[in-house]
Amino acid sequence: DTDTAAPILETTDSDVAGKSAALIANEVARRRTFGIISHPDAGKTTLTEKLLLFSGAIQLAGTVKGRKSGRHATSDWMDIEKQRGISVASSVMQFEFRDHVINLLDTPGHQDFSEDTYRVLTAVDSALMVIDAAKGVEAQTIKLLDVCRMRNTPIVTFMNKLDRETRDPLELLDELESVLKIECAPVTWPIGMGKNFRGVYHLLKDEIMLFKAGEEKADGAFEILKGIDNPKLAEMFPLEIEQLKMEVELVHGASHPFDLERFLSGVQTPVFFGSAINNFGVREILSALVDWAPGPRERDATVRAVEPSEAKFTGFVFKIQANMDPAHRDRIAFLRVCSGRFEKGMKVKHLRLGREVKLSSVVTFMASSREQVEEAYAGDIIGLPNHGNMQIGDSFSEGEMLTFTGIPYFAPDLFRTVRIRNPLKMKQLHKGLQQLGEEGAVQVFKPVLGSDLILGAVGVLQFEVVASRLLNEYGVDAVFEGSSISSARWVSSDDKKSLADFEVQLGHNVAYDAAGNLAYLATSGVNLRLTQERWPKLTFHATREHA
Ligand code: GDP
């Protein structure tokens, strides 16, 4: 009889947990977090603007960066960047597309900021590589791809500027394969180029999308013709159609068919042709990212790996940026959520300091503005106001002790000593350098003996940025001078006595960095080698993970 009795509905804790787990899993599944990489001038900014157009996040092209259009820029760019027309800072934008939440992370293209770029790429699940089809693979493309390869990041390729005279598309694919050592799977194929650019043929869908110039086509809807044998096509483009058929046959025969598994493991890249400035082929890229690119995946931490759909919130800081909004003069720590659900006002543990913090004024980066975040899930980037206590690589959790790994600092190759014109500004200098050091804008070493501070950088432009920021943000007129230091190594050892002796004996060349790690500053390659030989109980590291 009990079979027929109506079940008593009761909400148990496990029901609630079940619902919340399903909600988190669902939110994770619709996240896509990708970085956009390219050699300067390939069209990254233009493409970013067009991607944002789809979400309705911006109405007009030209709002991402004001430097060419003269319109007001959405994000604040430093003077030095405006002067040089390069992206010094990288930024984060979030928008929705086809019921997915897309987090787009811009990366500085200039090689002098490669360290920043590397760390931004640790926070993404896939990357969009933009190539100028007139130029092909360029120096910075190679470096950025190497960085992606360290984590086997899946890459979607966009061949840009087909409205111009470009190189032969087959040759471009060859170059990608041989120089970047990545398998190419063309998904669309261009019909003509420059003045004779007619559109692209979609190899998987067997349809032709007809090109039409025009900058402000927000929806990216272009006329579609079904089938490569469509008689209408032969009528419209009698000259190009034979060439297309020949090339398509070649491509089918000679290139790799798209393979999702190979894409996801980072060995193959789907290739799209188009023209960012005409918003042509851009929607296809967004679709590829939504359909093919991975959502958030498991992340390595000390102790264990963390699954994105776990109930408890975790995340790590991969970037700190100062004064994004000159009116606020604040610093923002960019945190990638790795698991669980972030809710406004929640208390989390700042694991390096072992301190609980309440996250009440956290911001997200909706494409056109900074907005208050109510909730966030794995893959999302949230901005934490930072009053000088967060560092790149810091992990946060609801209490569990773990630190996300794989966010390195690289030993600098370039060194300067700092002098100030006004000795009364010493305190400001130290404060400024401490903060800039924590941000990763430059590496700051304070020798155990002597009063000079030594700055280390990977690229020389970093020094210019630091000098200009010291002046503008801290009122310090600093002079950077050549240094006798030629390389740096972080030093560690289980042998405390050796470490202490090392500090005492080599005090002028032993220094602490901004995060309090011990480093050796070598004056030459020979000097470094000899020192290593003389101190066999110490280990010398060319990179360091977050403490
Ligand atoms: P970034 O340095 O990679 O961000 O490149 P930008 O987006 O600033 O573009 C560099 C230049 O290429 C600008 O003058 C753009 O107007 C131009 N550009 C971008 N996309 C296209 C395109 O599809 N066709 C043509 N002809 N020019 C483009």
Boltz pocket constraint, residues with backbone or C-beta under 6 A from the ligand:
constraints:
  - pocket:
      binder: B
      contacts: [[A, 38], [A, 39], [A, 40], [A, 41], [A, 42], [A, 43], [A, 44], [A, 45], [A, 46], [A, 47], [A, 85], [A, 160], [A, 161], [A, 162], [A, 163], [A, 164], [A, 274], [A, 275], [A, 276], [A, 277], [A, 278]]
      max_distance: 6.0
